[in-house]
């Protein structure tokens, strides 16, 4: 069964502002290409053109496009690839729109196309997130880790997981 991954307003705003800023830096870098011979460092110009493009491409690859639930796993669909979450060690699953509240990102993407990576808060402790809209959070507790996903229909997602795992 497939579930979408709609973007929250914060992901839309962060992505829009970051893309605009990176494009402006790249445009500025391109405008300086003609001055390379007159004292502007080639390395500086390349960094202002190549680095913003690289940030956008790499971040876009981590974008979350949706979730597919099979009998054995959850596939987190990305741009051109997917992450796999095996359901065999799943202990519990529940929808919790406040699961990501007051979270601190410890390693990962903080809003450019998604919230993805390692986070921590008081209620969950350390967890991994694959999120595009924190208000749609579903908390999956495994034997060794906690994962937060944000499918478009959290209650249906929970029911689907429970049906497939027998929880």
TORLORO-527765 format. One record per residue: residue number from 1; x, y, z of N, C-alpha, C, O in turn. Coordinates in Angstrom, 1 decimal. Layout:
N
NUM_X_Y_Z_X_Y_Z_X_Y_Z_X_Y_Z
...
***
This chain:
167
1_0.8_-1.2_0.0_0.0_0.0_0.0_0.9_1.2_0.0_1.9_1.3_0.7
2_0.5_2.3_-0.8_1.3_3.5_-0.9_0.7_4.6_-0.2_-0.5_4.8_-0.2
3_1.5_5.4_0.5_1.1_6.6_1.2_2.0_7.8_0.7_3.2_7.6_0.4
4_1.4_9.0_0.5_2.1_10.1_0.1_2.9_10.8_1.2_2.8_10.3_2.4
5_3.6_11.8_0.9_4.4_12.5_1.9_4.3_14.0_1.6_5.2_14.7_1.1
6_3.1_14.6_2.0_2.9_16.0_1.7_3.8_16.9_2.6_4.2_16.6_3.7
7_4.2_18.0_2.0_5.1_19.0_2.7_4.3_19.9_3.6_3.2_20.4_3.2
8_4.8_20.1_4.8_4.2_21.1_5.7_4.6_22.5_5.2_5.4_22.7_4.3
9_3.9_23.5_5.8_4.2_24.9_5.4_5.7_25.2_5.7_6.3_25.9_5.0
10_6.2_24.7_6.8_7.6_25.0_7.2_8.6_24.4_6.2_9.6_25.0_5.8
11_8.3_23.2_5.7_9.2_22.6_4.7_9.1_23.4_3.4_10.2_23.6_2.7
12_7.9_23.8_3.0_7.8_24.6_1.8_8.6_26.0_1.9_9.3_26.3_1.0
13_8.4_26.6_3.1_9.1_27.9_3.3_10.6_27.8_3.3_11.4_28.5_2.7
14_11.1_26.8_4.1_12.5_26.6_4.2_13.1_26.2_2.9_14.2_26.8_2.5
15_12.5_25.4_2.1_13.0_25.0_0.8_13.0_26.2_-0.1_13.9_26.4_-0.8
16_11.9_26.9_-0.2_11.8_28.1_-1.1_12.9_29.1_-0.8_13.6_29.6_-1.7
17_13.1_29.4_0.5_14.1_30.4_0.9_15.5_29.9_0.6_16.4_30.6_0.1
18_15.8_28.6_0.9_17.1_28.1_0.7_17.4_28.0_-0.8_18.5_28.3_-1.2
19_16.5_27.6_-1.6_16.7_27.5_-3.0_16.9_28.9_-3.6_17.8_29.1_-4.4
20_16.1_29.9_-3.2_16.3_31.2_-3.6_17.7_31.8_-3.3_18.3_32.4_-4.1
21_18.1_31.5_-2.0_19.4_32.0_-1.6_20.5_31.3_-2.3_21.5_32.0_-2.7
22_20.4_30.0_-2.5_21.5_29.3_-3.3_21.5_29.7_-4.7_22.6_29.8_-5.3
23_20.4_29.9_-5.3_20.4_30.4_-6.7_21.0_31.8_-6.8_21.7_32.1_-7.8
24_20.7_32.7_-5.9_21.3_34.0_-5.9_22.8_34.0_-5.8_23.5_34.7_-6.5
25_23.3_33.1_-4.9_24.7_33.0_-4.8_25.3_32.5_-6.1_26.4_33.0_-6.5
26_24.7_31.5_-6.7_25.2_31.0_-8.0_25.2_32.0_-9.1_26.1_32.1_-9.9
27_24.1_32.8_-9.1_24.0_33.9_-10.1_25.1_34.9_-9.9_25.8_35.4_-10.9
28_25.4_35.2_-8.6_26.5_36.2_-8.3_27.8_35.6_-8.8_28.6_36.3_-9.4
29_28.0_34.3_-8.5_29.3_33.6_-8.9_29.4_33.6_-10.4_30.5_33.9_-10.9
30_28.4_33.4_-11.2_28.4_33.4_-12.6_28.8_34.8_-13.1_29.5_35.0_-14.1
31_28.2_35.8_-12.5_28.4_37.2_-12.9_29.9_37.6_-12.7_30.4_38.5_-13.3
32_30.6_36.9_-11.8_32.0_37.2_-11.5_33.0_36.4_-12.4_34.2_36.7_-12.3
33_32.5_35.6_-13.3_33.3_34.7_-14.1_34.2_35.6_-15.0_35.4_35.3_-15.3
34_33.7_36.7_-15.5_34.5_37.5_-16.4_35.6_38.3_-15.7_36.5_38.7_-16.3
35_35.5_38.4_-14.4_36.5_39.1_-13.6_37.6_38.2_-13.1_38.5_38.6_-12.3
36_37.6_36.9_-13.4_38.5_35.9_-12.9_39.9_36.3_-13.2_40.8_36.2_-12.4
37_40.2_36.8_-14.4_41.5_37.2_-14.8_42.0_38.5_-14.1_43.2_38.7_-14.0
38_41.1_39.3_-13.6_41.5_40.6_-13.0_41.5_40.5_-11.4_41.1_41.5_-10.8
39_41.9_39.4_-10.9_42.1_39.4_-9.4_41.1_38.5_-8.6_41.4_38.1_-7.5
40_39.9_38.2_-9.2_39.0_37.4_-8.5_39.5_35.9_-8.6_39.8_35.4_-9.7
41_39.5_35.3_-7.5_40.0_33.9_-7.4_39.1_32.9_-8.1_37.9_33.0_-7.9
42_39.7_32.1_-8.9_39.0_31.1_-9.6_38.3_30.1_-8.6_37.2_29.7_-8.8
43_39.0_29.8_-7.6_38.4_28.9_-6.5_37.2_29.6_-5.9_36.2_28.9_-5.7
44_37.2_30.9_-5.6_36.1_31.6_-5.1_34.9_31.5_-6.0_33.8_31.3_-5.6
45_35.1_31.8_-7.3_34.0_31.8_-8.2_33.5_30.4_-8.4_32.2_30.2_-8.4
46_34.3_29.4_-8.5_33.8_28.0_-8.6_33.0_27.6_-7.3_32.0_26.9_-7.4
47_33.5_28.1_-6.2_32.7_27.8_-4.9_31.4_28.4_-4.9_30.4_27.9_-4.4
48_31.3_29.6_-5.5_30.0_30.3_-5.5_29.0_29.8_-6.6_27.8_30.1_-6.5
49_29.6_29.0_-7.5_28.7_28.5_-8.6_28.5_27.0_-8.3_27.3_26.5_-8.3
50_29.5_26.2_-8.0_29.4_24.8_-7.9_28.8_24.4_-6.6_28.0_23.5_-6.5
51_29.3_25.0_-5.5_28.8_24.6_-4.2_27.3_24.7_-4.0_26.7_23.8_-3.5
52_26.7_25.8_-4.4_25.2_25.9_-4.2_24.5_24.9_-5.1_23.5_24.3_-4.6
53_25.0_24.6_-6.3_24.3_23.6_-7.1_24.5_22.2_-6.5_23.5_21.4_-6.5
54_25.7_21.9_-5.9_25.9_20.7_-5.3_25.0_20.5_-4.0_24.5_19.4_-3.8
55_24.8_21.5_-3.2_24.0_21.5_-2.1_22.5_21.1_-2.5_21.9_20.3_-1.9
56_22.0_21.8_-3.5_20.7_21.5_-4.0_20.5_20.1_-4.5_19.5_19.5_-4.2
57_21.5_19.6_-5.3_21.3_18.3_-5.9_21.4_17.2_-4.8_20.6_16.3_-4.8
58_22.3_17.3_-3.9_22.5_16.4_-2.8_21.2_16.4_-1.9_20.7_15.3_-1.6
59_20.8_17.6_-1.5_19.6_17.7_-0.7_18.3_17.1_-1.4_17.5_16.5_-0.8
60_18.2_17.4_-2.7_17.1_16.9_-3.4_17.1_15.4_-3.5_16.0_14.7_-3.5
61_18.2_14.7_-3.5_18.3_13.3_-3.5_17.7_12.7_-2.2_17.3_11.5_-2.2
62_17.8_13.4_-1.1_17.3_12.9_0.2_15.8_13.2_0.3_15.2_12.8_1.3
63_15.2_13.9_-0.6_13.8_14.3_-0.6_12.9_13.0_-0.4_13.2_12.0_-1.0
64_11.9_13.1_0.5_11.0_12.0_0.7_9.8_12.2_-0.2_9.0_13.2_-0.1
65_9.5_11.2_-1.1_8.4_11.3_-2.0_7.2_10.5_-1.5_6.0_10.7_-2.0
66_7.4_9.5_-0.6_6.2_8.7_-0.2_6.7_7.5_0.6_7.9_7.3_0.8
67_5.8_6.7_1.0_6.0_5.5_1.8_5.2_4.3_1.2_4.1_4.5_0.9
68_5.9_3.2_1.0_5.2_2.0_0.6_5.3_0.9_1.7_6.4_0.6_2.1
69_4.2_0.3_2.0_4.2_-0.7_3.1_4.0_-2.1_2.4_3.0_-2.3_1.6
70_4.9_-3.0_2.6_4.8_-4.3_2.1_4.6_-5.3_3.3_4.5_-4.8_4.4
71_4.5_-6.5_3.1_4.3_-7.5_4.2_5.5_-7.5_5.1_5.4_-7.8_6.3
72_6.7_-7.3_4.6_7.9_-7.4_5.4_8.6_-6.1_5.7_9.4_-6.0_6.7
73_8.3_-5.0_5.0_9.0_-3.8_5.2_8.3_-2.5_4.8_7.2_-2.6_4.2
74_8.8_-1.4_5.2_8.4_-0.1_4.8_9.5_0.5_3.9_10.6_0.5_4.2
75_9.1_0.9_2.7_10.0_1.5_1.8_9.8_3.1_1.8_8.7_3.5_1.5
76_10.8_3.8_2.2_10.8_5.3_2.2_11.3_5.7_0.8_12.5_5.6_0.5
77_10.4_6.2_-0.1_10.7_6.5_-1.4_11.4_7.9_-1.5_10.9_8.9_-1.0
78_12.6_7.9_-2.1_13.4_9.1_-2.3_13.4_9.4_-3.8_12.7_8.8_-4.6
79_14.2_10.4_-4.1_14.4_10.8_-5.5_15.4_9.8_-6.2_16.6_10.1_-6.1
80_14.9_8.8_-6.8_15.8_7.8_-7.5_16.2_6.6_-6.7_17.0_5.8_-7.2
81_15.9_6.5_-5.4_16.3_5.4_-4.6_15.3_5.3_-3.4_14.4_6.1_-3.3
82_15.5_4.3_-2.5_14.6_4.1_-1.4_15.3_3.6_-0.2_16.3_2.8_-0.3
83_14.9_4.0_1.0_15.4_3.4_2.2_14.4_2.3_2.7_13.2_2.4_2.5
84_15.0_1.3_3.3_14.2_0.1_3.7_14.1_0.0_5.2_15.2_0.0_5.8
85_12.9_-0.2_5.7_12.8_-0.4_7.2_12.1_-1.8_7.4_10.9_-1.9_7.0
86_12.9_-2.7_7.9_12.3_-4.1_8.1_11.4_-4.1_9.3_11.7_-3.5_10.4
87_10.2_-4.7_9.1_9.2_-4.7_10.1_9.3_-5.8_11.1_8.5_-5.9_12.1
88_10.3_-6.7_11.0_10.3_-7.9_11.8_10.6_-7.6_13.3_10.1_-8.4_14.2
89_11.3_-6.5_13.6_11.6_-6.2_15.0_10.7_-5.1_15.5_11.0_-4.5_16.6
90_9.6_-4.8_14.9_8.7_-3.7_15.3_8.0_-4.1_16.6_7.4_-5.2_16.7
91_8.0_-3.2_17.6_7.4_-3.5_18.8_6.0_-2.7_18.9_5.0_-3.3_19.4
92_6.0_-1.5_18.4_4.7_-0.7_18.5_4.7_0.3_17.4_5.7_0.7_16.8
93_3.5_0.8_17.1_3.3_1.8_16.1_2.1_2.7_16.5_1.0_2.1_16.9
94_2.2_4.0_16.5_1.1_4.9_16.8_1.3_6.2_16.1_2.4_6.7_15.9
95_0.1_6.8_15.8_0.1_8.2_15.3_0.2_9.1_16.4_-0.5_9.0_17.4
96_1.1_10.1_16.3_1.3_11.1_17.4_1.7_12.4_16.7_2.9_12.6_16.4
97_0.7_13.4_16.5_1.0_14.6_15.9_2.0_15.5_16.6_2.6_16.5_16.1
98_2.3_15.2_17.9_3.3_16.0_18.7_4.6_15.3_18.9_5.4_15.7_19.6
99_4.8_14.2_18.2_6.0_13.4_18.4_7.3_14.1_18.2_8.3_13.9_18.9
100_7.3_15.0_17.2_8.5_15.7_16.9_8.7_17.1_17.6_9.6_17.8_17.3
101_7.7_17.4_18.4_7.7_18.7_19.1_9.0_18.8_20.0_9.4_17.9_20.6
102_9.5_20.0_19.9_10.7_20.4_20.8_11.9_19.4_20.5_12.7_19.1_21.4
103_12.0_19.0_19.2_13.2_18.1_18.8_14.4_18.9_18.5_14.3_20.0_18.0
104_15.5_18.3_18.8_16.8_18.9_18.4_17.4_18.0_17.3_17.5_16.8_17.5
105_17.8_18.6_16.2_18.5_17.8_15.2_19.9_17.5_15.6_20.6_18.5_15.9
106_20.3_16.3_15.6_21.7_15.9_15.9_22.5_15.7_14.7_23.8_15.9_14.7
107_21.9_15.2_13.6_22.6_15.0_12.4_21.6_14.7_11.3_20.8_13.8_11.3
108_21.5_15.6_10.3_20.6_15.4_9.2_20.1_16.7_8.5_20.7_17.8_8.7
109_19.1_16.6_7.8_18.5_17.7_7.0_17.4_18.4_7.9_16.5_17.7_8.4
110_17.4_19.7_8.0_16.5_20.4_8.9_15.4_21.2_8.1_15.1_22.3_8.6
111_14.9_20.7_7.0_13.8_21.4_6.4_14.0_21.7_4.9_13.0_22.0_4.2
112_15.2_21.5_4.4_15.4_21.6_2.9_14.9_20.4_2.2_15.7_19.4_2.2
113_13.7_20.4_1.7_13.0_19.3_1.1_12.4_18.3_2.0_11.5_17.5_1.7
114_12.9_18.2_3.3_12.3_17.3_4.3_13.1_17.6_5.7_14.0_18.4_5.7
115_12.6_16.9_6.7_13.3_16.7_7.9_13.7_15.3_8.0_12.9_14.4_8.2
116_15.0_15.0_7.8_15.5_13.7_7.7_16.8_13.5_8.5_17.7_14.3_8.3
117_16.9_12.5_9.2_18.1_12.2_9.9_17.9_11.9_11.4_16.9_11.3_11.7
118_18.9_12.2_12.2_18.8_11.9_13.6_18.4_13.1_14.4_18.9_14.2_14.3
119_17.4_12.8_15.3_16.8_13.9_16.2_16.7_13.4_17.6_17.0_12.2_17.9
120_16.4_14.3_18.5_16.3_13.9_19.9_15.3_14.9_20.6_15.3_16.1_20.3
121_14.4_14.3_21.4_13.5_15.1_22.3_13.2_14.4_23.6_13.6_13.2_23.7
122_12.5_15.0_24.5_12.3_14.4_25.8_11.4_13.2_25.7_11.6_12.2_26.4
123_10.3_13.3_24.9_9.3_12.2_24.9_9.8_10.9_24.2_9.5_9.8_24.6
124_10.6_11.1_23.1_11.1_9.9_22.3_12.5_9.5_22.6_12.9_8.4_22.4
125_13.3_10.5_23.1_14.8_10.2_23.2_15.4_10.4_21.9_14.9_11.2_21.1
126_16.4_9.6_21.6_17.0_9.6_20.2_16.1_8.9_19.3_15.7_7.8_19.5
127_15.9_9.5_18.1_15.1_8.8_17.0_15.6_9.3_15.7_16.3_10.2_15.5
128_15.2_8.5_14.7_15.5_8.8_13.3_14.2_9.3_12.6_13.1_8.7_12.9
129_14.2_10.3_11.8_13.0_10.8_11.2_13.1_10.8_9.7_14.2_11.1_9.1
130_12.0_10.5_9.1_11.8_10.6_7.6_10.5_11.4_7.5_9.5_10.8_7.3
131_10.6_12.7_7.6_9.4_13.5_7.7_9.4_14.7_6.7_10.4_15.3_6.4
132_8.1_15.0_6.3_7.8_16.1_5.5_6.8_17.0_6.2_6.7_18.2_5.8
133_6.0_16.5_7.1_5.0_17.2_7.8_4.9_16.7_9.2_4.2_15.7_9.5
134_5.6_17.3_10.2_5.6_16.7_11.6_4.3_16.5_12.2_4.1_15.7_13.1
135_3.3_17.3_11.8_1.9_17.1_12.4_1.3_15.8_11.9_0.2_15.4_12.5
136_1.9_15.1_11.0_1.4_13.8_10.6_2.2_12.6_11.1_2.3_11.5_10.5
137_2.9_12.8_12.2_3.9_11.9_12.6_3.3_10.5_13.1_2.3_10.5_13.7
138_4.0_9.5_12.7_3.7_8.1_13.1_5.0_7.6_13.8_6.1_7.6_13.1
139_4.9_7.2_15.0_6.1_6.7_15.7_6.1_5.2_15.7_5.2_4.5_16.1
140_7.3_4.6_15.1_7.5_3.2_15.0_8.6_2.9_16.0_9.7_3.3_15.9
141_8.3_2.1_17.0_9.3_1.7_18.0_9.7_0.2_17.7_8.9_-0.7_17.7
142_11.0_0.1_17.4_11.6_-1.2_17.1_12.4_-1.6_18.4_12.5_-0.8_19.3
143_12.9_-2.8_18.4_13.7_-3.3_19.5_14.9_-2.4_19.8_15.2_-2.2_21.0
144_15.6_-1.9_18.8_16.8_-1.2_18.9_16.7_0.3_18.5_17.7_1.0_18.7
145_15.6_0.8_18.0_15.5_2.2_17.6_14.1_2.7_17.5_13.2_1.9_17.5
146_14.0_4.0_17.4_12.7_4.6_17.2_12.7_5.4_15.9_13.7_6.1_15.7
147_11.7_5.3_15.1_11.7_6.0_13.8_10.3_6.7_13.7_9.3_6.2_14.1
148_10.4_7.9_13.2_9.2_8.7_12.9_9.1_8.9_11.4_10.0_9.4_10.8
149_7.9_8.6_10.9_7.5_8.8_9.5_6.3_9.7_9.5_5.6_9.9_10.5
150_6.1_10.4_8.3_5.0_11.3_8.2_4.2_11.0_7.0_4.3_11.8_6.0
151_3.4_10.0_6.9_2.6_9.7_5.8_1.4_10.6_5.7_1.0_11.2_6.7
152_0.8_10.7_4.5_-0.4_11.6_4.3_-1.6_11.2_5.1_-2.4_12.0_5.4
153_-1.8_9.9_5.4_-2.9_9.4_6.2_-2.4_8.6_7.4_-2.4_7.4_7.3
154_-2.0_9.3_8.4_-1.4_8.6_9.6_-2.2_7.5_10.2_-1.6_6.4_10.4
155_-3.5_7.7_10.4_-4.3_6.6_11.0_-4.4_5.4_10.1_-4.3_4.2_10.6
156_-4.6_5.6_8.8_-4.6_4.5_7.8_-3.3_3.8_7.8_-3.2_2.5_7.6
157_-2.2_4.5_7.9_-0.8_3.9_7.9_-0.7_3.0_9.1_-0.2_1.9_9.0
158_-1.1_3.5_10.3_-1.0_2.7_11.5_-1.8_1.4_11.3_-1.3_0.4_11.7
159_-3.0_1.5_10.8_-3.9_0.4_10.6_-3.2_-0.6_9.7_-3.3_-1.8_9.9
160_-2.6_-0.1_8.6_-2.0_-1.0_7.6_-0.8_-1.7_8.2_-0.6_-2.9_8.0
161_0.0_-1.0_9.0_1.2_-1.7_9.7_0.7_-2.7_10.7_1.2_-3.8_10.7
162_-0.3_-2.4_11.5_-0.8_-3.3_12.5_-1.4_-4.6_11.8_-1.2_-5.7_12.3
163_-2.1_-4.4_10.7_-2.7_-5.5_10.0_-1.6_-6.4_9.4_-1.7_-7.7_9.5
164_-0.5_-5.8_8.9_0.6_-6.6_8.3_1.5_-7.3_9.4_2.0_-8.4_9.1
165_1.6_-6.7_10.6_2.5_-7.2_11.6_1.8_-8.0_12.7_2.4_-8.7_13.4
166_0.5_-7.9_12.8_-0.3_-8.5_13.8_-0.2_-7.8_15.2_-0.5_-8.5_16.2
167_0.3_-6.6_15.2_0.4_-5.9_16.5_-1.0_-5.5_17.0_-1.1_-4.9_18.1
***
